[in-house]
Amino acid sequence: MLTVNRKDVFVDTNVLVYHTFRDFDAEKHEVSVRVLNNLFTAHRVVLSPQILREFAAIVTKKTVFEQPLSYEQVIIKISEFEKNFTVVYENQDTLAIFKSMIAKYKINGSRVHDVYIAATMIANGINSIFTFNDSDFRGFNEISVMNNR
């Protein structure tokens, strides 16, 4: 039986992006720094390879950033995240949870990525996520979105 660890908090890609780029959105940068610092004192702060992959894709986009990160900088940042966060992986339950959530919530299009994050969380016993995109996860009854404001 899977045990939910209420002390674990999963971190979404956008938090890492705002944390990395102070000038992208100064208010969200400050919130991400403050909330992550607080989380690290009382929780196991978690992300997955999917989050790191999404981070690399976003922060290297010239259409998003005037000065995107180089591949060298991305590797350094991912290594920092690996050092400071707990990385959880999909496991034998992830795919079954993913499929059941697609059916339950009638997921399609880009929301597939969000439901896979939720499935990875659930498969690893994590029920709380820190994100700035609340609406991406609010509809999933199995997890809760942290109030970060």
N, C-alpha and C positions, 0 to 999 in steps of 0.2 A: 504494500500500500504506500502511495506517495504521501510524503509529509510536506505540508506547506510551511515554509520558514518565513514568518511575518517580519523578520529582521532583514530579509533580502529585498533590495530595491533594484529593479532593472532600469537601465538608462537608455533612452532613445537617441538616435543619430543626431537629431537637431540640437540636443543639449551639448554634445561634443563639438558641433559646429560653432554654436554661440560661445562656448567656452574657449575655443581656439581663436576666433576672430573677434577681437574687442570692438572693432569699428564697423562690423556688419550690422549689429544692433546693440548699442551700448547698454540699454536697459536689460535685455535678455542675457547679455554677457555677464553683467553684475549678478543677476539672479542665479545663473548657472554656477558661477564661482561660489556664491554664498551657500546655495542649497547643496551642492556637491560637498563642500567643506563640512557642512553640518551632517550630511549623510555618512561620510566616512568616519565620523566619530561614534556612531551608534549602529551602523548597519554594514552588512556585506553588500557592496555596490557592484552590480553585475552588468555585463553586456555579452553579446554573442558575436561570432564571426560575421554574421549578416550585418550587424551594426557597423563593424569595422570596414566591411566592404562598401556599405552605403556611404560612410564617412569619406573614404578614399575617392569614390565617384563624385561626390558633391564638391569637396574642397579643391579638386583639380580642374573644375569647370571654369573656363574663361568667360562663359556667359553669365556666371553667378558672381564671380569675384574679379575685381580689377587686377589683383595680384594673387592668383590661386597658388596653392602649395605645389612645389615641385615633387617629383616622385621621391627624391631623397628626403624631403621634409615630411612627406606622408609616412614613409617608413619609420622615421624618428618618432612621429606622433603616435603611430600604432604601437610601437614598442613601449612608449610611455604609458599608453592606455593598458597594455598587457601587464605592465609592472604594477599599476595602481588599482586596477579593477580585477574582479574575478571574471574570467571568461567561461561561460557555460556553452555547451554544445548541444545540438539536437541529439536525441537518443532514440531508443526503440519505440517510445510512445509519441514522439513529435508528429510523425506523419499521420497516425490515426487521429490525433487531436486536431491537426490541421484540416483533414478531410471532414471530420464531424463539424467543425466550426464553419467551414465553407457552406455545408448543407444547412446548418442551424441558422446562420445569419445571412444566407443567400449572397455570398461574397463573390465579387467579380472585379476585373480590371486591376487598378493599382492597389486596391484594398487587400489584394492577395498578400502583398508584402507585409502589411500590418497584421493580418491574421496569422501569418507564419511567425512573426515576432511573438504574438500572444501564445501560440501553440508551443513555441520553444520555452517561454516562461512557465507555462502550466506543466509541461513535461519535466521541468526542473524544480517544481514546487515553489515558484515565485509568483506572487499575486499582485505586486505593486510596481508601477512604472512611473518614472519621472520623465515627462515630455512637455514640450511646448505646443504640441499638436494634439490637444486633448480629444478633439472630435475623432481622431483616428482610432481611438481605443475605448471611448466611453460606452459604446454599444455592446461591448463584450462583458457579459455578466460574470465571467470567470476571473476577471482581473479588475483592479481598481487603479485609477489615475491619481497620482499624488497631487494635492493642492500645493502648487509651488509659488504662488503669488504672495 
